[in-house]
Amino acid sequence: MSDEDQGGWTRVRSRLRAEVGDDVYSSWFARMDLEAIEEGTVRLSVPTRFLKSWIQNHYAERVLACWQAEDNKIGRIELTVRSAVLKSTVAPKPRPEIAAGVNDGSNRYNGNSSGRAMSVGDPGVHEALGGSPLDARLSFDSFVIGRSNTLAHAAAKQVAAARRTDPVMFNPLYIHAGVGLGKTHLLQAITWAGNAAGERKVLYLTAEKFMYGFVSALRTQTALAFKEALRGIGVLVIDDLQFLQGKSTQAEFCHTLNALIDAGRQVVIASDRPPSDLESLDDRVRSRLAGGLVVEMGSLGEELRLEILKVRVLAARAYHPTFDVPLPVLAYIAKTVTHNGRDLEGALNRLLAHNKLTGHPVTLEMAEREVRDLIRPQEPKRVKIEDIQRVVARQYNVSRSDLLSSRRTANVVRPRQVAMYLAKTLTLRSLPEIGRRFGGRDHTTVLHAVRKIEGLVGNDMSLAEEIELLKRQLQE
């Protein structure tokens, strides 16, 4: 290969990096080599079949365009898979397998370009590929079904029971709920049941473990093998997605998510908020997450809390046969401990400890004393920006589309400012996020609206009363 060809390849790589960005370039193109340029055809090689398939499906035209910008005589790109063994200086050129733009459908893990097996490197890589720890108690059998979680439970059961040859009904399955409402229980139940069936390998990872494994793989230069091992999983389960941090880690998660979904593999994700509220994630990732089945698990009703307590008492009796909690005590806890399922578990653990350590039977008086700090004031309803826009539009006799539009007439500007003010005071959303939800406005526009309404409320009693009325409607 001539020095001129190598010089052209260097310029093409620079052009490609500038177009796609450092993160994407490092993920997909850093291991691409130039093999030959012959009669208007450029032959490039990559270390694995998966990498070849991904580039052909997503970047073939862009790579060709970069070459044509360098040399307009180039009319075709051929991508090949080179051996994982280091080539000698007399090794024959790789046989062209598939021209750019054609997918061979292969997704197998073939190791990385240096031939290093996954057994080499930081233990953090292997920990991640082995999955996060599972709790044997968190199975479908121990999950208590109620009105607030019926859909989430049914979807999780369907995912766990699906066979390898079944079409994927919804991908990804995205479950969101507040703390202690059963998200992790369902995700671990999917993992236990799916692996027990033996149809598909199910890997359960917290977002933190995903980050840890990816960073470890980068440090030990096994990142490509780590990526491909993840993408060979039949069902990937990611818990607590809201904790996913770091630009390159989020980019890798995005690539992994797209690769698995495009290959027909199942992805299940849990978070404490809907996809649209994951402000730290790229818009494309949020859109892909929202494109599956998004299910919210609501708060636990009193009847469901009572059923959960009954199940937990039966589970405790397996280890403590004499442990008994009278029904009036369970009813009292179900009525007063309303925050989440973990508080219910904590209340029972206190009664059990008191019973075992003192020998005193569980009574209502004991329960009132032991769980009083778990009785929290009722939390206000979580208000959504969409609800604010709907209620404000109805109050001021405008449409929601008016609030999101660029119209500047007085009958629209004031309701829009009120809605932005309520979004800032009643939600935890940032100014840029509120602006995005109001037709893509800049955060300074939102700040101006908030300050404007704050200034008016102090002097205009009529407006202050209107806003208090709107707040009551939204929090009922």
Summary of the structure (lengths in Angstrom):
residues: 476
radius of gyration: 28.3
end to end distance: 73.6
largest distance: 90.5
contacts: 1472
relative contact order: 0.07
helix: 54%
strand: 9%
